[in-house]
Amino acid sequence: MSIYVNPNVQAFEEAINSDIFVDKTEMLLDINEVVGTKQKYISVSRPRRFGKTMAADMICSYYGKSKKNRALFKERKLAQINPEAWDKYLGKYNVIRLLMTDFVKKDVTVSDSIGLISKRILDELVELYPNTKYDKNDLFFSLEKFYLNNRTQFVIVIDEWDAVFRIRKEDANGQEIYLDFLRDLFKDRNYLALAYMTGILPIKKYGEHSALNMFDEYSMISPMKLAKYAGFTFDEVNYLCEKYNMDMASVKEWYDGYILSEDIPLDKRNLYREGKYNKHMIHIFGPLSVVKSMRSGIIGNYWNNTETYEALAEYIRMDFDGLRETITILMNGGRVKVNISKYQNDMTTFQGKDDILTLLIHLGYLSYDLETEEVYIPNKEILEVFIDSTSDDSWSSFFGMFKKSKELVEATWNCDSDKVAELLENVHDRADNKTYNDETALSYAISYAFYAAQIYYTEIRELDTGKGYADIVFVPSPKYNDKPLIIVELKNGKSPEEAIEQIIKRNYVARFEHYKGNILAVGINYDGNLKNTDSKYKRHQCTFRKF
């Protein structure tokens, strides 16, 4: 019996026979639509514990040649949804199944791993088709010969395709060799009916290009039509809660929060553009944690049982351009804008905090809102992992600063001039004497002092209002549209009243007409010309005006 070519259906059979089995076979109907087309290249990236391997087992069991597969699928969901054509490709192909962690090792070169893969596949194909002439030194030519001689295409399934980038993180040359191997295995091959890869990471980018640009990628950022298969849906979890007598509200609080966007139906796209359709947004629950809570009857943290908090701590210790402040905001229920486009889809090439945050999306520690381009901590289970990962002494000062920053935001809402001045001085005191007298430095110090405002606001610096530039504007997020829009004007050597007068004279408020009645202008001053012996050195004054 083969291990790699048309493997046994036992793995998927065991999943079906388990006490909790959530039927995702409908996914095969979606995949059938691309078999034998230019869209036959599918790369699925999801976090650990999100059912990637079971989906790979299902695909192998469906498309591969097996006497058991009809009995395995005829009672499943895909047959109920499409009784006429559910078995269109059932058992029609030779499946090649590779688990890359079986081959990629720290002490084995990538070239040797690839050589072993080729040998194992060809050995089994020769057993299956002994009369086919092939070249043992050329896997791609040999696959073509097996296809031509036997008129059966291949479905190639690679699980943990990204093992090279996780196990051999620093082996850039080996990674390129591996990508070239995959490109040669898949691209423009007549023997291929379907290529399906799973991993944690999306396909590696080199610069602006990818060696595997023929693949459609279905990730936690953009899962498209495979969104509802990325985890358990609300309806699936609700059914389990009823069956196992569990509280749905608690399960949702602990394991929900991944809100994914699937394809928008053609007949709904005009409604979507008009803001009248949002049913393409799907709530996804972490499947393994849901299963464990159903079986045990205990709602709690099952994430740490499979992967220690150090995996997260390793990345958030990389304090790129204020990453720790950002993590503090996220842990306090905030959302943060992130640019996902520059991330190179590996675990070593980080240019800034956005790259780290994007990686954390793929690892499942953060969720991504495609509509607002923001990240957030999805649920209580993941929040506990963050709490564990930030429990050392190095984080205590950040949590203390966040607390002060939150006090500053609340004092601003309350128009408490003395408290705002006191808290600003506390932050600005950290600026060294050489940069203190610079108004730009003051602006950055103010932004830093207000960093807790990111929970409620989008910060805009030097906003063009038509007659001038407002120093800092805090625009309320849709979730907190009851909060006042805040316009901050800074003055060096002048009074805070003069700052307010500038806001009035240059009519900054007109830019925000639809916020009228809920606009708070804040004038802040200091005197940068004072010597450090003066009692007013590094002191602030502020005043408020409502519009």
C-alpha positions in Angstrom: 0.0 0.0 0.0 1.3 3.5 -0.9 2.2 6.2 1.5 2.5 9.2 -0.9 0.6 8.1 -4.1 -3.1 7.5 -3.4 -2.6 7.2 0.3 -5.0 5.3 2.5 -8.3 7.1 3.4 -7.9 6.1 7.1 -7.0 9.6 8.3 -10.2 11.2 7.0 -12.2 8.1 8.0 -11.0 8.6 11.6 -12.1 12.3 11.5 -15.6 11.3 10.4 -15.8 8.6 13.1 -14.8 11.1 15.9 -17.4 12.1 18.4 -17.3 15.6 17.1 -17.1 15.9 13.3 -18.1 19.2 11.6 -18.8 18.4 8.0 -16.9 20.7 5.6 -17.2 18.5 2.5 -19.1 21.3 0.8 -15.6 22.7 0.2 -15.0 20.0 -2.4 -17.8 21.4 -4.6 -16.0 24.8 -4.6 -12.7 23.1 -5.5 -14.3 21.0 -8.2 -15.1 24.3 -10.0 -11.4 24.9 -10.6 -10.1 21.4 -11.3 -8.6 21.3 -14.8 -8.7 25.1 -15.2 -6.2 27.9 -15.0 -7.4 28.4 -11.4 -6.4 24.9 -10.4 -3.6 26.3 -8.1 -4.8 26.7 -4.5 -2.7 27.8 -1.6 -4.4 27.9 1.8 -2.7 29.5 4.8 -4.2 29.3 8.3 -2.9 29.2 11.8 -2.2 26.0 13.7 -5.3 24.3 15.1 -7.5 25.5 12.2 -8.1 22.2 10.4 -5.7 22.5 7.5 -4.5 18.9 7.7 -8.0 17.5 7.9 -9.0 19.4 4.8 -5.9 18.0 3.0 -6.9 14.4 4.2 -10.4 15.0 2.8 -9.1 16.2 -0.6 -6.8 13.1 -0.9 -9.7 10.8 0.1 -12.1 12.3 -2.5 -9.9 12.6 -5.6 -7.6 9.6 -5.1 -8.2 6.1 -6.3 -9.7 4.1 -3.4 -12.5 1.5 -3.1 -13.7 3.2 0.1 -14.2 6.8 -1.0 -17.8 6.5 -2.4 -19.0 5.1 0.9 -17.0 7.7 2.7 -18.7 10.7 0.9 -22.2 9.6 -0.2 -23.7 10.5 3.1 -21.8 13.7 3.6 -22.9 17.3 3.1 -21.6 17.7 -0.5 -23.9 14.9 -1.7 -26.9 16.5 0.0 -26.2 19.9 -1.5 -25.5 18.6 -5.0 -27.0 15.1 -5.4 -26.6 15.2 -9.2 -22.9 16.0 -9.5 -21.2 15.6 -6.1 -19.1 12.7 -7.4 -18.0 14.4 -10.6 -14.3 13.9 -9.8 -14.6 11.2 -7.1 -11.7 8.8 -7.5 -10.7 10.1 -10.9 -7.1 11.1 -10.2 -3.8 9.8 -8.9 -3.2 11.8 -5.7 0.3 12.6 -4.5 0.3 13.6 -0.8 3.4 15.2 0.8 3.8 16.4 4.4 6.8 18.6 4.1 7.8 18.3 7.7 8.6 14.6 7.0 11.4 15.8 4.6 12.6 19.3 5.8 15.0 19.0 8.7 17.5 21.3 10.3 20.4 19.0 9.7 19.4 18.0 6.1 20.1 20.3 3.1 17.1 21.4 1.1 18.6 19.8 -2.1 18.8 16.5 -0.3 15.2 16.8 1.0 14.0 17.4 -2.6 16.0 14.5 -3.8 14.3 12.2 -1.2 10.9 13.5 -2.2 11.5 12.7 -5.9 12.8 9.2 -5.0 9.8 8.4 -2.8 7.3 9.5 -5.3 8.9 7.7 -8.3 9.4 4.5 -6.3 5.7 4.3 -5.6 4.6 5.2 -9.1 6.8 2.4 -10.5 5.0 0.0 -8.2 1.7 1.3 -9.4 2.6 1.4 -13.1 5.6 -1.0 -13.6 5.5 -0.8 -17.4 6.1 3.0 -17.7 9.5 4.2 -18.8 10.7 7.0 -16.7 13.9 8.9 -15.7 14.8 8.5 -12.1 16.8 11.7 -12.2 14.0 13.9 -13.5 10.8 13.9 -11.5 8.9 16.3 -13.7 9.7 14.4 -17.0 8.7 11.2 -15.3 5.4 12.5 -14.0 4.6 13.6 -17.6 5.4 10.1 -18.8 3.2 8.4 -16.2 0.4 10.7 -17.2 0.8 10.1 -20.9 1.1 6.4 -20.6 -1.9 5.9 -18.2 -4.1 8.9 -19.1 -4.6 9.8 -15.5 -3.8 13.3 -14.2 -2.4 14.0 -10.8 -3.8 15.9 -7.8 -0.9 17.1 -5.8 -1.5 18.0 -2.1 1.3 19.5 -0.1 0.6 19.9 3.7 2.8 22.4 5.6 4.3 23.6 2.4 6.1 26.4 4.3 8.1 24.1 6.5 11.3 25.4 4.9 10.6 28.9 6.0 9.9 27.8 9.6 12.5 25.1 10.1 15.3 26.6 8.1 14.5 30.3 8.7 18.0 31.6 7.8 18.6 29.3 4.8 17.8 31.9 2.0 19.5 29.8 -0.7 17.7 26.7 0.3 14.4 28.5 0.3 15.0 29.7 -3.3 15.9 26.2 -4.3 12.7 24.9 -2.7 10.5 27.5 -4.4 12.1 26.7 -7.8 11.3 23.0 -7.2 7.7 23.8 -6.5 7.5 26.1 -9.6 8.9 23.4 -11.8 6.6 20.8 -10.2 3.4 22.8 -10.9 3.8 25.5 -13.6 2.3 24.6 -17.0 2.3 20.9 -16.4 -0.1 18.8 -18.4 -0.1 16.1 -15.8 -1.6 18.4 -13.2 -5.4 18.5 -12.5 -5.1 20.3 -9.2 -2.4 21.7 -6.9 -3.5 22.2 -3.2 -1.0 23.5 -0.6 -1.5 24.3 3.0 0.7 26.2 5.5 0.7 28.8 8.1 2.4 31.4 5.9 1.3 32.7 2.5 3.7 32.2 -0.4 7.1 33.7 0.1 7.7 37.0 -1.8 11.1 38.1 -3.2 10.8 41.8 -3.8 7.6 42.4 -5.6 7.4 39.0 -7.2 6.7 35.4 -6.3 8.2 32.2 -7.8 4.7 30.7 -7.4 2.5 33.5 -8.8 0.2 31.0 -10.5 -1.4 30.2 -7.2 -4.6 31.8 -5.8 -4.0 32.4 -2.1 -6.7 31.9 0.5 -5.4 33.4 3.8 -6.7 34.8 7.1 -6.4 38.2 5.4 -8.2 37.2 2.2 -9.9 33.8 2.3 -12.4 34.6 -0.5 -14.7 31.7 -1.3 -13.0 29.4 1.2 -13.8 31.7 4.2 -16.4 29.5 5.7 -14.0 26.5 5.8 -11.3 28.4 7.6 -12.8 27.4 11.0 -16.2 26.7 12.6 -19.0 29.1 11.6 -21.5 30.7 14.0 -24.2 28.2 13.0 -21.9 25.2 13.4 -20.8 26.3 16.9 -24.4 27.1 17.9 -25.5 23.6 17.0 -22.6 22.1 19.0 -23.5 24.2 22.0 -27.1 23.0 21.9 -25.9 19.4 21.5 -23.4 19.5 24.3 -25.3 21.8 26.6 -22.8 24.7 26.5 -23.4 28.4 26.8 -23.1 30.0 23.4 -22.4 33.5 24.7 -19.4 32.3 26.6 -18.1 30.2 23.8 -18.4 33.2 21.5 -16.5 35.4 24.0 -13.6 32.9 24.2 -13.2 31.5 20.7 -15.0 33.8 18.2 -13.5 37.1 16.7 -12.0 36.0 13.4 -14.3 37.9 11.0 -13.4 36.9 7.4 -14.7 38.2 4.1 -15.8 35.7 1.4 -16.6 36.4 -2.2 -19.4 38.9 -2.8 -22.2 37.3 -5.0 -22.5 39.1 -8.4 -26.1 40.0 -7.7 -25.2 41.7 -4.4 -22.2 43.8 -5.5 -24.2 46.9 -6.2 -25.8 46.6 -2.8 -22.4 46.2 -1.2 -21.1 49.3 -2.9 -24.1 51.2 -1.6 -23.4 49.9 1.9 -26.5 47.7 2.0 -24.9 44.3 2.0 -22.6 42.7 4.5 -23.5 39.0 4.5 -20.1 38.2 3.0 -18.6 38.8 6.4 -18.3 35.5 8.3 -17.6 34.9 12.0 -15.0 32.1 12.4 -14.3 30.3 15.7 -11.0 28.5 16.5 -12.1 24.9 15.8 -9.7 22.9 18.1 -10.6 25.1 21.1 -14.3 24.7 20.4 -14.0 20.9 20.2 -12.0 20.7 23.4 -14.4 22.8 25.3 -17.4 20.8 24.0 -15.8 17.5 25.0 -14.6 18.7 28.4 -17.5 20.9 29.3 -15.0 23.6 30.4 -14.6 26.9 28.6 -11.0 28.0 29.0 -7.7 28.5 27.3 -6.7 25.6 25.1 -4.3 27.6 22.9 -1.4 27.4 25.4 -1.8 23.6 25.6 -0.6 23.3 22.0 1.9 26.1 21.7 3.6 28.1 24.4 3.4 31.8 24.8 7.0 32.1 23.9 6.1 31.8 20.3 4.2 35.1 20.6 6.7 36.7 23.0 9.6 36.1 20.6 8.0 38.5 18.1 6.5 41.2 20.3 9.9 41.6 22.0 11.1 43.0 18.6 10.1 46.5 19.5 10.0 48.0 16.0 8.9 51.6 15.9 6.6 51.5 18.9 5.4 47.9 18.6 5.1 47.5 22.4 2.8 50.6 22.6 0.7 49.1 19.8 0.5 45.8 21.6 -0.6 47.6 24.8 -3.4 49.3 22.9 -4.6 46.0 21.4 -4.6 44.4 24.8 -6.9 47.1 26.0 -9.5 46.5 23.3 -8.2 48.9 20.7 -7.7 48.5 17.0 -4.7 49.6 15.0 -4.2 50.4 11.3 -1.7 48.1 9.6 -0.1 48.1 6.2 0.0 44.4 5.2 1.5 44.9 1.7 5.2 45.0 2.6 5.4 41.8 4.6 7.6 39.2 2.8 5.7 36.1 4.0 8.6 34.7 6.1 9.6 34.6 9.7 12.8 36.7 9.5 12.4 39.6 7.1 10.9 42.4 9.2 11.3 46.0 8.3 8.9 47.5 10.9 6.1 46.8 13.3 3.5 46.3 10.5 5.4 43.3 9.3 5.3 41.7 12.8 1.6 42.5 13.1 0.9 40.9 9.7 2.8 37.8 10.7 0.7 37.6 13.9 -2.5 37.7 11.7 -1.2 34.6 9.9 -0.3 32.9 13.2 -3.8 33.5 14.5 -2.8 35.9 17.3 -4.5 38.8 15.7 -7.5 39.2 13.4 -7.7 41.6 10.4 -10.6 43.8 9.4 -10.4 44.0 5.6 -12.9 46.9 5.5 -11.0 49.2 7.9 -7.5 47.7 7.5 -7.2 47.3 11.2 -5.9 44.5 13.5 -7.3 43.5 16.8 -7.1 40.7 19.4 -10.0 38.4 18.4 -11.1 36.8 21.7 -10.6 36.2 25.3 -8.5 33.0 24.7 -5.9 34.9 22.6 -6.0 37.9 25.1 -4.8 35.5 27.8 -2.0 34.4 25.6 -0.9 38.0 25.2 -1.2 38.5 29.0 1.1 35.5 29.5 3.5 36.8 26.9 3.8 40.2 28.5 4.1 39.1 32.1 7.8 39.9 32.6 9.1 43.1 34.2 10.0 44.7 30.9 6.4 45.3 30.1 5.4 47.0 33.4 6.5 50.4 32.4 4.5 50.2 29.1 1.3 49.3 31.0 2.0 52.2 33.4 2.4 54.6 30.6 -0.7 53.4 28.9 -2.6 54.0 32.2 -1.4 57.6 32.3 -2.2 58.0 28.6 -5.8 56.8 29.2 -6.1 59.3 32.1 -4.9 62.0 29.7 -7.6 61.2 27.2 -10.3 61.1 29.9 -9.0 64.4 31.3 -9.3 65.9 27.8 -12.9 64.8 27.5 -13.6 66.4 30.8 -11.8 69.6 29.9 -9.6 69.3 33.0 -6.9 71.8 32.1 -4.7 71.2 35.2 -4.7 67.5 34.8 -4.0 67.6 31.1 -1.0 70.0 31.7 0.3 67.8 34.5 0.2 64.6 32.4 1.7 66.2 29.4 4.6 67.5 31.5 5.1 64.0 32.8 5.6 62.7 29.3 7.5 65.7 27.9 10.0 65.4 30.8 11.3 62.3 29.1 12.4 64.4 26.1 16.1 65.4 26.3 17.1 69.0 26.6 18.6 69.2 23.1 15.3 68.3 21.4 12.9 69.8 23.8 12.9 73.3 22.3 11.9 72.0 18.9 8.1 72.3 18.2 8.2 69.1 16.1 9.6 67.3 19.1 6.7 68.7 21.2 4.3 67.4 18.6 5.7 63.9 18.7 5.7 64.1 22.5 2.0 65.1 22.5 1.2 62.2 20.1 3.0 59.8 22.3 1.2 61.1 25.4 -2.1 60.5 23.6 -1.3 57.1 22.3 -4.2 55.5 24.2 -6.5 57.6 22.1 -5.9 55.1 19.3 -8.5 52.9 20.9 -11.1 55.5 20.1 -9.6 57.7 17.3 -7.6 57.8 14.1 -4.8 60.3 14.6 -4.0 62.7 11.7 -1.0 65.0 12.0 -0.6 68.3 10.1 -4.1 68.0 8.5 -4.7 70.5 5.7 -7.9 72.4 6.6 -7.9 74.8 3.7 -6.6 77.8 5.5 -3.8 76.1 7.4 -2.6 72.9 9.0 -4.1 71.6 12.2 -1.2 70.2 14.3 -3.0 67.1 15.4 -6.6 65.9 14.8 -8.2 62.9 16.5 -11.1 61.6 14.4 -13.5 59.2 16.2 -13.7 55.7 14.8 -17.2 54.5 13.8 -17.4 52.3 16.9 -16.9 55.4 19.1 -18.8 58.0 17.1 -20.2 59.5 20.4 -16.7 60.7 21.3 -15.8 64.3 20.4 -13.5 65.1 17.5 -10.4 66.7 19.0 -8.3 69.4 17.3 -5.0 70.1 19.1 -3.1 73.2 18.3 0.4 73.7 19.8 2.1 77.0 20.6 5.7 77.7 21.6 6.1 80.9 23.6 2.5 81.9 23.2 -0.6 81.4 25.3 -3.0 78.4 24.8 -5.7 81.0 24.2 -3.8 82.2 21.1 -3.8 78.6 19.9 -7.6 78.5 20.2 -7.8 81.8 18.4 -5.8 80.3 15.5 -8.3 77.4 15.3 -11.1 80.0 15.1 -9.4 82.5 12.8 -8.4 79.8 10.3 -11.8 78.1 10.6 -10.4 74.6 11.1 -13.8 73.6 12.4 -15.3 74.0 8.9 -13.4 71.0 7.7 -15.4 68.9 10.2 -18.9 70.4 9.7 -20.7 67.0 10.2 -19.1 66.9 13.7 -20.5 70.3 14.7 -21.8 70.2 18.3 -19.3 67.5 19.2 -15.9 69.2 18.5 -13.4 69.9 21.2 -10.5 72.3 20.4 -7.5 72.0 22.7 -4.8 74.7 22.9 -1.5 73.6 24.4 1.6 75.8 24.9 5.1 75.8 26.4 8.0 78.2 26.3 11.0 76.7 24.6 13.2 79.8 25.2 13.3 79.3 29.0 16.4 78.1 30.7 16.3 74.9 32.6 16.8 76.9 35.8 13.5 78.6 35.3 10.6 77.3 37.4 8.3 77.3 34.4 10.8 75.2 32.3 9.1 72.2 30.6 5.7 73.4 32.0 2.6 73.4 29.9 -0.7 75.3 29.9 -3.8 74.3 28.1 -7.3 75.5 27.5 -10.4 74.1 25.8 -13.2 75.3 23.5 -16.3 73.4 22.3 -17.8 73.9 18.9 
